[in-house]
Amino acid sequence: MVMRRLKPMTAEECAEFLRALSDPTRLKIIALLFEREWSVTELAKRLGLSQPHTSHHLGVLRTVGIVETRRQGKHIFYRLSPSFREQAERGEEINLGCCSLRFNLPAPAQWVELE
């Protein structure tokens, strides 16, 4: 299977992508999504947030293409988009058009307190 790579963005799209990454809660969500896919309820509980607050953050990440969903019955599960995940895990630069990013992935426990 060929993975879709993130395409270079306009300045506006780049700014929106960087804004999505500028929030500590969203970075924690990304770190957790490197472990596995999660439902909103599971993420909210893990992060100690309300479900609407968690849904808002997931919506922001979904809008910029970092996160995608999978429906199972009444539940929606969130996971990292394959292109974002692959590039981040491989340490590849993600060309945003205005700049490039490379992720040095920490262990999720460094950002999210474990219960």
Secondary structure, DSSP 8 states (H G I E B T S, - for coil): ----------HHHHHHHHHHHT-HHHHHHHHHHHH--EEHHHHHHHHT--HHHHHHHHHHHHHTTSEEEEEETTEEEEEE-HHHHHHHHTT--EE-SS-EE------GGGTS---
